[in-house]
Amino acid sequence: MARTTFSGPVYSGNPDNLNDNTSGTTAYGFYTRVEIGSATGTSFGSSSYQTPGEAYGVFGRTQGGAPFSTTPTTTFNQVAGVAGNFAVIGTYANNALMAGVLGIINTNTLSGDAAVMAFMQGDSGTTLCRAAFGVAMAQTTAASGFTYGLDLKMQDIIADGGGPSGVQPYKTAEIRLANDGASAPVVIKVGNFTDGAASGVGKGSLGIDSTDGLLFVSDSAGNWQQVTV
């Protein structure tokens, strides 16, 4: 299928009444699906890192600068490839998830890399970006603000909705920073640790003991050592 281009705006539903109410349990403003595989006998994609195949359910691109166009001279513009805007005004007592952008790993998937991935393309020239994930604010109301910069406490949306607990613990740790010389993950992990016990993680990893209020570090032998003052 050839790529189709068009100019917007594009509305879903009834463009004459953008305040249509939605009923039922599922609603999509815009839905796309791309199926990959070899059902037709033709294999999809590429096996070369230099020319990778691509399959995106939705691809958003905002471009400017050479060779596309002259870079704007204005200096205060919100520019993004894809923007998700959560606009439920006021307090909404909902036990499930609410976000501007929601990345979903579908059930039965065993090979995903991330629910949300930051990726820098290459390699035709120098490419710089301030951060893989950043935070910004345009909010001067004193009572406003994010509660946390990063929240890795697992939200139990099944139990919050009145069902049984749907939370499984992190398989290795809350945060991975890198790998050590032996290719073991250097992590920050929350739990209950024993001085001298095998850590099972990379050297230099930190263990935050949330039971006894202690800090541990994985030593050169891969064992937890309590940090003392």
C-alpha positions in Angstrom: 0.0 0.0 0.0 1.4 3.4 -1.0 1.9 6.1 1.6 -0.8 8.7 1.5 -0.3 12.3 2.5 -2.9 14.9 3.3 -3.3 18.2 5.1 -5.5 18.6 8.2 -7.2 19.2 10.4 -8.6 15.7 10.5 -11.5 15.0 12.9 -12.9 11.7 14.1 -16.5 11.1 14.7 -18.9 13.9 13.7 -16.9 17.0 12.7 -20.1 19.1 13.0 -20.5 18.3 16.7 -17.2 17.7 18.4 -19.0 17.5 21.8 -20.6 14.1 20.9 -21.0 12.0 24.0 -19.5 8.5 24.0 -21.2 5.5 25.6 -20.1 1.9 26.1 -16.7 0.6 27.4 -14.4 1.3 24.5 -13.8 4.5 22.5 -11.1 5.5 20.1 -10.8 8.9 18.5 -8.5 7.5 15.9 -7.5 3.8 15.5 -5.0 2.2 13.2 -3.5 -1.3 13.0 -0.6 -2.6 11.0 -0.1 -6.3 10.9 3.5 -7.7 10.4 4.5 -11.2 9.5 4.5 -13.5 6.5 0.8 -14.5 6.1 1.0 -13.5 2.4 4.2 -15.5 1.9 6.3 -12.3 1.8 8.6 -11.7 4.8 8.3 -8.3 6.4 11.2 -6.0 7.1 14.9 -6.2 7.2 17.7 -8.0 9.0 20.3 -5.3 8.6 21.0 -2.7 11.3 22.0 -0.3 8.5 18.5 -0.4 6.9 16.1 -1.5 9.5 12.5 -2.3 8.7 9.8 0.0 10.2 6.2 -0.7 11.3 4.4 2.1 13.2 0.7 2.1 14.1 0.9 5.9 14.1 3.8 7.9 12.9 3.9 11.6 13.6 6.7 13.9 12.2 7.2 17.6 12.4 10.0 18.8 10.2 11.9 21.9 9.5 15.4 23.1 8.6 17.5 22.0 5.6 16.7 20.3 3.4 13.0 20.6 4.2 12.5 24.3 4.8 14.0 27.3 6.4 14.3 27.0 10.2 11.8 29.4 11.9 13.1 32.5 13.5 10.4 32.5 16.2 11.6 31.2 19.6 8.7 30.1 21.7 6.9 27.2 20.0 5.7 23.8 21.2 7.0 21.4 18.6 6.5 17.6 18.8 6.1 14.6 16.5 3.1 13.3 18.5 1.3 15.1 21.4 -1.1 13.4 23.8 -3.2 15.9 25.8 -5.1 14.6 28.9 -7.9 17.1 29.5 -10.3 15.7 32.0 -10.9 19.0 33.9 -11.3 18.8 37.7 -11.1 15.8 40.0 -12.0 12.5 38.5 -12.2 9.5 40.9 -11.0 6.9 38.4 -9.1 3.8 39.6 -7.6 3.0 36.2 -4.8 4.8 34.4 -5.0 8.4 33.3 -2.2 9.9 31.2 -1.4 12.2 28.3 0.4 9.3 26.5 -0.1 5.6 27.5 2.3 3.0 26.1 0.8 -0.5 26.3 2.5 -3.9 26.2 -0.2 -6.2 25.0 -0.9 -9.4 26.9 1.1 -12.5 25.8 3.9 -10.3 24.5 7.3 -11.7 25.5 9.8 -9.7 23.6 9.0 -6.0 24.2 11.9 -3.6 25.0 9.8 -0.8 26.6 6.3 0.5 27.0 7.8 3.9 26.1 11.1 4.0 24.3 13.3 7.1 23.6 15.4 6.4 20.4 18.0 8.6 18.7 18.2 7.9 14.9 21.4 8.0 13.0 23.9 8.1 11.4 24.3 10.8 8.8 25.7 13.4 11.2 26.0 14.8 14.7 22.7 14.6 16.6 22.2 16.1 20.0 19.3 16.1 22.5 19.1 17.4 26.0 17.7 14.2 27.5 16.1 10.9 26.6 13.3 11.8 28.9 12.7 15.4 30.1 10.3 17.4 32.3 9.1 20.9 31.7 6.4 23.1 33.2 4.3 26.2 32.3 2.4 26.5 35.5 2.7 29.4 37.9 -0.2 28.5 40.2 1.5 27.9 43.6 -0.5 24.7 44.5 0.2 23.1 41.2 3.0 20.7 40.3 4.1 17.1 39.8 4.1 15.0 43.0 7.1 13.0 41.8 9.6 13.5 39.0 9.6 9.8 38.4 7.2 7.3 40.0 8.2 3.6 39.9 5.8 2.4 42.6 3.6 -0.1 40.8 0.0 1.1 40.6 -2.3 -1.8 41.2 -5.2 -0.8 39.0 -7.0 -4.2 39.3 -7.1 -4.0 43.1 -7.9 -0.3 43.0 -10.9 -1.2 40.8 -12.2 -3.7 43.4 -10.5 -6.9 42.0 -7.6 -9.1 43.3 -4.1 -7.7 43.3 -2.7 -7.5 39.8 0.9 -6.5 40.8 3.9 -8.6 40.2 7.3 -7.4 41.6 10.1 -6.0 39.5 12.0 -9.1 38.2 15.4 -7.5 38.9 15.1 -4.0 40.2 13.4 -0.6 40.0 16.1 1.1 38.0 19.0 -0.2 35.9 21.9 2.3 35.4 24.4 0.2 33.3 26.2 -3.1 33.3 29.3 -3.9 35.2 32.5 -5.5 33.7 30.9 -8.9 34.0 27.8 -7.8 32.1 25.7 -7.9 35.3 23.1 -5.1 35.7 24.1 -2.2 38.0 20.8 -1.2 39.6 19.0 0.6 42.4 16.8 -1.8 44.1 14.3 -1.5 47.0 13.7 -4.5 49.4 15.0 -6.1 52.5 18.7 -7.1 52.4 21.1 -9.0 54.5 24.7 -7.9 55.1 27.1 -10.3 53.3 24.4 -12.1 51.2 24.8 -12.5 47.5 23.2 -9.6 45.7 22.5 -11.2 42.4 23.1 -7.9 40.6 26.1 -6.0 39.3 29.0 -4.6 41.4 28.2 -1.1 42.6 24.5 -1.6 42.8 22.6 0.1 45.6 20.1 -1.7 47.8 17.6 0.5 49.7 16.3 -1.5 52.7 12.8 -0.2 53.2 12.2 -2.5 56.2 15.1 -1.4 58.4 15.9 1.9 56.8 19.4 0.9 55.7 21.6 1.4 52.6 23.6 -1.4 51.0 26.0 -1.6 48.1 27.0 -4.6 46.1 30.8 -5.1 46.6 33.5 -6.5 44.2 32.4 -10.0 45.0 28.8 -9.3 44.3 27.7 -9.4 47.9 25.6 -6.8 49.8 27.6 -4.7 52.2 25.7 -2.4 54.6 26.8 1.3 54.3 27.6 2.7 57.7 28.1 6.3 58.8 
